[in-house]
Amino acid sequence: MNFNIENKASQMRKGTLEFCILLSLLEKGQMYAADIIAQLQTMNIEIVEGTLYPLLSRLKKEGLLDYTWEESGQGPPRKYYHVNPEGEGFIKQLIKQWKDLNQSIQSLISNYEKNH
Amino acid sequence: MKKTTDARVSKTLFTFDQDALEHLEGYLNSLEEHFKGNEDAPEILEDIEASLAEKLGKSKSESIDLKIVTEAIKKIGTLDELASSLDSSQTAKESKDSEKIKLARDPATQWIGGVASGFARYFDIEVMWVRILFALLLFFIPTSSVVYALLWIFMSEEASHLNRKEIDSLKNQRWYLGLGILIVLATSTITGLIFALAFGNMMSSFGAIIPTMFVTRLPETLFLIYLAIKLFRDHQPSKFSAVAYVVFMLLTNLLLAISLASMSMHF
């Protein structure tokens, strides 16, 4: 039973993964892969770099993200990702969608809790 | 002291312990396989290599050992983790679909070179039927082994659903089994034919194969199998083994031809 809950919860988190990445990028301005992973960890989303890179390159290809090369002081230069203006517009629409969805779910939950 | 090798990871030069470098290379190869079919693969792999280089660069020790590599790989994610993640499930499905129509050797279920496994996957039938067909062909027409060898050389190899490490472990187990069967078949066919000829029964020689093998040539066959196992344990199964196999079969067939000739001259 516990296993099922964990499974469903992780599916929910995975479903919102892209949204979370875009939001944190928007908030922080720019981040590189390890920053993003650390940020997601604080939201209880466990993700490895091997999963993140394909996602980032896809978002970049969809025209939502851009990156710049920054020297890291040690090791090779890093790709710092940021949301571009089109991406920002896209995220604003997503935020609206999310709020609507959240409202529907909230009302379902409060209806249930009122009757029990 | 451990043997070390210098190698570049994303333009940075590192000194690796031999086993650490092999592990890293194996991992990168399996990633390449994993991202096959994803059009961003070159960029993704570049990103991963750069990230690995950064992680390895943090190590203070003289050479990169297996532990450091394993730690770095853990951060990128093992193949299992990547395979179970949401984003890659899509690409994995796509590459599986394209595999279905491709005729390629399948190392995941191979015994010898994976040719039979490849055909079985291509036609979607049990691999055992293909093996039986091959064995029958080889048993009755010894030279058909050359056809197998040519298929082995010219069909490309393709891993199906398993990662590199799993395939290698399968290979190492089944390889000897297949080779043993081969050698038993080859020697029994040759000795059977020679003995049948010696008794002057040229046309119906096959009846004599099994008894003569067990009675007269069993120690020799066992010794040959032992030698073959030793040979292929020293050399990792590769293209080399395919070539060695061709040479072996050609030699035995040559031997067969020579003995046929000398026998018929004798009579």
Interface residues (C-beta under 8 A of the other chain):
Chain A: K14 G15 L17 A33 A34 I47 V48 E49 G50 T51 Y53 P54 L55 L56 S57 R58 K61 S72 Q74 G75 P76 P77 R78 K79
Chain B: S10 K11 T12 L31 F35 N38 D40 E43 I44 D47 I48 A50 S51 A53 E54 G57 K58 K75 I76 G77 E81 L82 S85 L86 D87 S88 T91
